[in-house]
Amino acid sequence: MGFRCGIVGLPNVGKSTLFNALTETAAAQAANYPFCTIEPNVGRVAVPDPRLQTIAKIGKSAQVIETQLEFVDIAGLVRGASKGEGLGNQFLGNIREVDAIVHVLRCFEGGDVTHVEGKVDPIADAETVETELMLADLESLEKRVPALVKKAQQGDKEAKIQASVLGQALDLLRDSKPARLTEPKDEEERKALDRAQLLTAKPVLYVCNVDEGDAAGGNAHSARVFEKAAADGAKAVVISAAIEAEIATMPMEDRKDFLGDLGLEETGLARIIRAGYDLLHLITFFTVGPKEARAWTVEKGSKAPQAAGAIHSDFERGFIRAETIAYDDFVASGGEAGARDAGKLRSEGKDYVTRDGDIMLFRFNV
């Protein structure tokens, strides 16, 4: 499970409360899969997907195992991090290792918590972190791009690809815009951009931490964050970290009524987990049998052998075919046997692109 979301934020915005709520939730889900805290600041959380329960019921599976995301509570940031101030080098190093950034922003007034900047301004907070990341990327590319341009002029094909896409990223950074707004013209440029590991090229989810009373609809602060997210190619969700912390320690049977009283249909954590999953362009496929029904994660666009490899490397290496049923067909047919009788079970080869919701059985020979 290699998909990691790094939780960042200035001091006193609710970052630790959110992470603790996530890990409490994960511990409560431990009956379904082995919860593991890899380090004190890392936890894995199940991705909520009601389809899995439906499949398990039809397949009479003894166990249900969700797919997971990993969340990392990243060290705090201060101005000057790009120059190594505070825990700057550690912060930037930790950001470089994650696949997506979950940026917690304070969108609540008052309370006993003093804002580190002396006033509540989530846009300014977002820009403080983003500026440090942009400065680090800018310093890196201003050294690398001229050398790449020189190589490209000498006929180096790979350098030409890198100079083109990283030059575009450098222009954006000089214009105070994140590198994730770069538009690679083809797959080669996209891969070159990924390999560059630019901090501001990583997808961002802004989490607007609001008071309990604003959890259902947000407020003026969160509305500004949603506007910024739309302009910056990012996403945003509204939560109340205080509510999430309370829910995380509550028995499952009490949660629905508690949420209903607050005008909420689901927890904020469920929205964050799902948004993080979407942010990383991930999809889910399923396997089902008497022993277990299980959800698996692959990147959108993955072919059948890659999906097989998510289960075991031998499955990918010796891939022959994938017996595949679409989720809707599986449900409508009452399971695998019914889908087979109805002609809804397909035999797919190596070029089949896995679709979200596919129920798959892999045939392989090693």
C-alpha positions in Angstrom: 0.0 0.0 0.0 2.1 2.9 -1.2 -0.3 5.8 -1.4 0.5 8.4 1.3 -1.2 11.6 2.2 0.8 14.1 4.3 -1.1 16.2 6.8 0.4 19.7 7.0 -0.6 23.0 8.6 0.6 25.9 10.8 0.5 25.5 14.6 -2.9 25.5 16.3 -5.1 24.9 13.3 -6.3 21.4 14.3 -3.8 19.3 12.5 -3.0 17.0 15.4 -6.6 16.7 16.4 -7.5 15.6 12.9 -4.6 13.1 12.8 -5.6 11.7 16.2 -9.2 11.3 15.0 -8.0 9.5 11.9 -5.9 7.0 13.9 -8.7 6.5 16.5 -11.0 5.7 13.6 -8.4 3.3 12.2 -8.1 1.5 15.6 -11.9 1.1 15.7 -11.8 -0.5 12.3 -9.1 -3.0 13.3 -11.6 -5.9 13.3 -11.6 -5.7 9.5 -7.9 -5.5 8.9 -4.7 -5.3 10.9 -4.3 -1.6 11.8 -0.7 -0.7 11.9 1.1 2.4 13.2 4.3 2.2 11.2 5.8 5.2 13.1 4.3 7.4 15.9 3.1 9.8 13.2 1.8 7.4 10.5 -1.5 5.6 10.3 -3.5 3.6 7.8 -7.2 4.2 7.4 -9.9 2.2 5.5 -11.5 3.9 2.5 -15.3 3.8 3.0 -17.0 2.0 0.1 -20.6 0.7 0.6 -20.2 -1.4 -2.6 -17.9 -3.8 -0.7 -20.6 -4.7 1.9 -23.1 -5.4 -0.9 -20.6 -7.7 -2.7 -19.7 -9.5 0.5 -23.4 -10.1 1.3 -24.0 -11.5 -2.2 -20.8 -13.6 -2.1 -21.5 -14.8 1.5 -18.0 -13.8 2.4 -16.8 -14.5 5.9 -14.6 -11.4 6.1 -14.6 -7.9 4.6 -11.4 -6.1 4.0 -11.4 -2.5 2.8 -8.7 -0.8 0.7 -6.5 1.7 2.7 -4.8 5.0 2.5 -1.8 6.0 4.6 -1.8 9.4 6.5 1.4 11.0 7.8 1.4 13.7 10.4 4.2 16.0 9.1 6.3 18.2 11.3 5.1 21.8 11.7 6.3 24.6 9.4 7.6 28.2 10.1 8.5 31.0 7.7 11.9 30.4 6.2 11.5 26.6 6.0 12.8 26.6 2.4 16.1 28.0 3.9 16.1 25.4 6.7 14.5 27.5 9.4 12.9 25.6 12.3 12.3 22.0 11.2 12.4 23.2 7.6 14.7 20.6 6.1 12.8 17.8 7.9 9.4 19.3 6.7 10.5 19.6 3.1 12.0 16.1 3.2 8.8 14.6 4.6 6.6 16.4 2.0 8.8 15.0 -0.8 8.0 11.5 0.4 4.2 11.7 0.2 1.9 11.4 -2.8 -0.6 14.1 -1.9 -0.8 17.0 0.6 -3.7 17.4 3.0 -3.4 21.0 4.2 -5.4 21.8 7.4 -6.6 25.4 7.6 -8.1 27.2 10.6 -11.5 28.5 9.6 -13.0 29.1 13.0 -12.9 32.3 15.2 -12.5 32.6 18.9 -12.0 29.8 21.3 -9.1 29.2 23.7 -6.7 28.5 20.8 -4.4 31.4 19.8 -3.6 31.6 16.1 0.1 31.6 15.5 -0.1 34.7 13.2 -2.5 36.6 15.6 -5.5 36.5 13.3 -7.7 34.0 11.5 -6.9 34.1 7.7 -6.9 30.7 6.1 -5.8 32.1 2.7 -2.7 33.7 4.2 -2.0 30.4 6.1 -2.2 28.4 2.9 0.1 30.9 1.1 2.6 30.7 3.9 3.1 27.0 3.4 2.8 27.2 -0.4 5.3 30.0 -0.6 7.9 27.9 1.3 7.3 25.0 -1.1 7.5 27.2 -4.1 10.7 28.8 -3.0 12.3 25.3 -2.5 11.1 24.3 -6.0 12.2 27.6 -7.5 15.7 27.2 -6.1 15.9 23.6 -7.4 14.7 24.4 -10.9 16.8 27.5 -11.4 19.8 25.3 -11.0 18.5 22.4 -13.1 16.7 24.0 -16.1 19.7 25.9 -17.6 21.8 22.8 -17.5 19.0 20.8 -19.2 18.5 23.5 -21.9 22.2 23.3 -22.7 22.1 19.5 -23.0 19.0 19.8 -25.2 20.7 22.2 -27.6 23.5 19.5 -27.9 20.9 17.0 -29.1 20.1 15.1 -25.9 16.5 13.8 -26.4 15.8 13.2 -22.7 17.1 16.6 -21.7 14.9 18.2 -24.4 11.8 16.6 -22.8 12.8 17.6 -19.3 13.8 21.1 -20.3 10.4 21.6 -22.0 8.2 20.5 -19.1 10.4 21.8 -16.2 10.9 25.1 -18.0 7.1 25.5 -18.0 7.1 24.7 -14.3 9.8 27.2 -13.6 7.8 29.9 -15.4 4.8 29.2 -13.3 6.9 29.3 -10.1 8.4 32.7 -11.1 4.8 33.9 -11.5 4.0 32.7 -7.9 2.0 29.7 -9.2 2.4 26.1 -8.1 4.0 23.5 -10.5 0.9 21.4 -10.4 -0.6 23.8 -13.0 2.0 22.6 -15.5 0.4 21.0 -18.5 2.7 18.3 -20.0 2.0 17.9 -23.7 2.4 14.1 -23.7 3.1 11.0 -21.5 6.9 11.5 -21.7 6.7 15.0 -20.3 4.2 13.8 -17.6 6.7 11.1 -16.5 9.6 13.7 -16.5 7.5 16.0 -14.3 6.8 13.2 -11.9 10.4 12.2 -11.7 11.4 15.8 -10.8 9.5 15.3 -7.5 8.6 19.0 -7.2 6.9 19.8 -4.0 4.3 22.1 -5.5 3.4 19.5 -8.2 1.8 17.3 -5.6 -2.0 17.3 -5.5 -3.4 19.3 -2.6 -6.6 18.9 -0.5 -7.5 21.9 1.7 -9.3 20.8 4.9 -11.3 23.7 6.3 -11.5 23.2 10.1 -14.7 25.0 11.2 -16.7 25.3 14.5 -19.3 22.6 15.2 -22.1 24.9 14.1 -20.5 25.4 10.6 -19.7 21.7 10.0 -22.7 21.1 7.7 -22.5 24.2 5.5 -19.1 25.9 6.1 -18.7 29.6 6.6 -17.2 32.7 4.9 -13.6 31.5 5.6 -14.2 28.1 4.1 -15.9 29.7 1.1 -12.7 31.7 0.3 -10.7 28.5 0.6 -12.9 26.7 -2.0 -12.4 29.6 -4.4 -8.6 29.4 -3.9 -8.7 25.6 -4.5 -10.6 26.0 -7.7 -8.1 28.6 -9.0 -5.1 26.5 -8.0 -6.1 23.1 -9.3 -6.6 21.8 -5.8 -9.7 20.5 -3.9 -11.3 21.4 -0.5 -13.6 19.8 2.1 -15.2 21.2 5.3 -14.9 19.4 8.6 -15.0 20.1 12.3 -11.9 18.4 13.9 -13.6 18.7 17.3 -16.7 16.7 16.0 -14.4 14.1 14.4 -12.5 13.6 17.6 -15.7 13.0 19.5 -17.1 10.6 16.8 -13.9 8.6 16.7 -14.3 7.4 20.3 -18.1 6.8 19.9 -19.7 3.3 19.5 -20.6 2.7 15.8 -24.3 2.3 16.6 -24.5 5.9 18.1 -22.7 7.7 15.3 -25.6 8.0 12.8 -27.9 9.7 15.2 -25.2 12.0 16.4 -24.4 13.0 12.9 -28.1 13.5 12.1 -28.5 15.8 15.0 -25.7 18.0 13.5 -27.3 17.9 10.0 -24.5 15.7 8.7 -24.9 12.5 6.5 -21.4 11.2 7.0 -18.2 12.0 9.0 -15.8 14.6 7.7 -13.1 12.0 7.9 -15.0 9.9 5.4 -15.0 12.9 3.0 -11.3 13.5 3.6 -10.4 9.8 2.9 -12.6 9.7 -0.2 -11.3 13.1 -1.4 -7.7 11.9 -0.9 -8.4 8.8 -2.9 -9.9 10.9 -5.7 -7.0 13.3 -5.5 -4.5 10.6 -6.2 -6.6 9.4 -9.2 -7.2 6.0 -7.7 -9.9 3.4 -8.4 -11.1 0.3 -6.6 -11.6 -3.2 -7.9 -12.8 -6.1 -5.9 -12.2 -9.8 -5.3 -14.9 -11.9 -3.7 -15.2 -15.5 -2.4 -16.4 -17.5 0.6 -13.4 -16.5 2.7 -13.3 -12.8 2.0 -14.5 -9.9 0.0 -11.8 -7.4 -0.6 -11.2 -4.0 -2.1 -7.9 -3.2 -3.9 -6.4 0.1 -5.0 -4.8 0.8 -8.4 -4.2 4.0 -10.3 -6.8 5.1 -12.9 -5.7 3.7 -16.3 -4.0 0.6 -14.9 -4.2 -2.5 -17.1 -5.4 -5.9 -15.9 -1.8 -7.3 -15.2 -1.1 -4.2 -13.0 -4.3 -4.8 -11.1 -3.2 -8.4 -10.6 0.1 -7.2 -9.4 -1.6 -5.2 -6.6 -2.6 -8.6 -5.1 0.7 -10.4 -5.7 3.7 -9.9 -8.0 3.4 -13.5 -9.2 -0.1 -12.7 -10.5 1.3 -10.0 -12.7 4.3 -11.9 -13.8 2.3 -15.0 -14.9 -0.8 -13.2 -16.0 -3.0 -15.1 -18.4 -6.4 -13.4 -18.2 -8.9 -11.7 -15.9 -12.4 -13.0 -15.5 -14.3 -9.7 -15.0 -17.8 -8.6 -14.0 -18.9 -5.0 -13.7 -20.3 -4.1 -10.2 -23.8 -3.4 -11.4 -23.9 -6.6 -13.4 -22.7 -8.6 -10.4 -25.4 -7.1 -8.2 -28.2 -7.4 -10.8 -27.2 -11.1 -11.5 -27.0 -12.0 -7.8 -23.3 -13.0 -8.0 -20.8 -14.7 -10.1 -22.9 -17.7 -11.2 -25.8 -15.5 -12.3 -23.5 -13.1 -14.1 -21.9 -16.1 -16.0 -25.3 -17.4 -17.0 -26.4 -14.0 -18.1 -23.3 -13.6 -20.3 -22.0 -10.7 -18.1 -18.7 -12.4 -17.1 -16.0 -11.3 -19.5 -12.6 -12.8 -20.2 -10.1 -9.9 -20.5 -6.5 -9.9 -21.6 -3.4 -7.9 -21.0 -4.6 -4.7 -22.7 -7.8 -4.4 -20.6 -8.0 -1.2 -18.7 -9.3 -1.8 -15.2 -12.6 0.0 -14.4 -13.7 1.3 -11.0 -16.0 -1.3 -9.4 -14.8 -4.3 -11.5 -15.1 -7.7 -9.7 -12.0 -9.7 -10.9 -10.6 -13.2 -10.8 -7.1 -13.5 -12.2 -5.8 -16.6 -14.0 -2.1 -16.9 -14.0 0.8 -19.3 -14.4 4.2 -18.9 -12.9 
